[in-house]
Amino acid sequence: MKQILLTVAMLAVTLTAGAQNKDQLLSSIEKAEAATQNEKKASNPNTWIKYGDALTKAFVELVGPDYRQGWDATTVAMFNMQQPLSSEQVQIGGVPYQVDHYECRDLYFNLNTMILDAVIITKPISDDNLLAEARDAYLKAAELDVKGTKKKAITDKLINIRDRFAEYAISNSNVGNPQVAAEYFEGSLSCSDNPVVNTIDTLMLYNTGLMYNIVGDNAKARKYYSQCVELGYDNNGEVSSSLASILMAEGDIEGAKECLNAAFQKYPGSQSVLVTLINLYIESNDDPQKVLDLIKAAQNNEPDNATLVYAEGNVYFNMGQPEKAIECYYKSFEMDPTYVYGIYAVGNAYFEMAVDVQDEMGQLDLRDVENYERLLAEFEQDLMNAIEPLEKAFSMTDDQDVKIASAAALKQIYFRFRDKDPKFAEQHAVYEKFLNDAGIVE
């Protein structure tokens, strides 16, 4: 099927010339810009709207006016009126892509999903950011629109520009261009945060911080993560954890502690907050017991909260005390028999213990048979202990992530024991089929 879809895309008939000639686009922009420099016309909001429209049209023509990033290959083929000059297959971040090269753009089709993941401009018509220039033109028009007669039209245009910024940012993020993605996510922010639209897009704030964090621009990542936290967009403490990691890297240990302690009060069950807290205490030669003290205080306030007991288990597990962790995980599940994370964590803890024992076995001297046999027995017992809680977690939940994680571990365990009992081989096949059906290929 993939080859058929690719063929359809390649054979799209050229019915129109596609993107306008570069000179025509530039001419339209220059003409509209000239009007903004005319003293009489410059005071008219329509002049700036037309300038913004010319810039927007030029950008749309460059990325392709007949299709959008996120469409499937068949739909793109139906609407795309141009043939690619050439095509190639590449791997980006482990994802296979077919890249169709056009005169001024590249289209990246994800070969796993046959979705257009990215449209990248390869020959811009100027060094200016067309979307940023268009945004600024529309904001100027709004400034001149004293009576507000153009407000709805300008609002719609700004929202369209915001969406174009976001699409192009996502395109670049998908194909490994985080710096460009960061700049375009950042450019989208003022399309909403202005007197006209008057909203703050917290998702775009987060994406901006994330991309700048990836490229190592700590100052900007910190700025946008901080705004997210202030606005309450913390993704269960994930943003605070990322912000604290930046503060730690910059040597602001006290700032990181303040950030994480505040997040912990809001999200006591957040694994990322707990892990970052523990790392912080270790790095600052502080005591992880402080985290446990926070959890105990929260438990006193909510004695029936299974999540808090589970969180206590996570601290013990990350402190290298899996036995205590397992006690807490079991207790959280006993407190709330519907709390699948508690029973899953029991199985996962035993599985991780087995992995640690296996690593220890690999470091033994080949002649140390006695310790090898001892560790082998411990390794297999940990795997056996993991089976029942993982089976229970798998069977009791509809959470696909938990089911996949449980099935992946069980598949490995049953493969290990497949020769000991036919039922183990049968169960290996069951979980292997589940994972295959879920599209998980190992």
Secondary structure, DSSP 8 states (H G I E B T S, - for coil): -HHHHHHHHHT----S--S--HHHHHHHHHHHHHHHTSTTGGG-HHHHHHHHHHHHHHHHHHH-TT--TT-BHHHHHHH--S--SEEEEEEETTEEEEEEE-SSEEEEEETTTTEEEEEEESS-SSSS-HHHHHHHHHHHHHHH-TT-TTHHHHHHHHHHHHHHHHHHHHHHHHTT-HHHHHHHHHHHHHHHSSTTT----HHHHHHHHHHHHHHT-HHHHHHHHHHHHHTT--TTTHHHHHHHHHHHHTT-HHHHHHHHHHHHHH-TT-HHHHHHHHHHHHHTT--THHHHHHHHHHHHH-TT-HHHHHHHHHHHHHTT-HHHHHHHHHHHHHH-TT-HHHHHHHHHHHHHHHHHHHHHHHTS-TT-HHHHHHHHHHHHHHHHHHHHHHHHHHHH---HHHHHHHHHHHHHHHHHTTTT-HHHHHHHHHHHHHHHHTT---
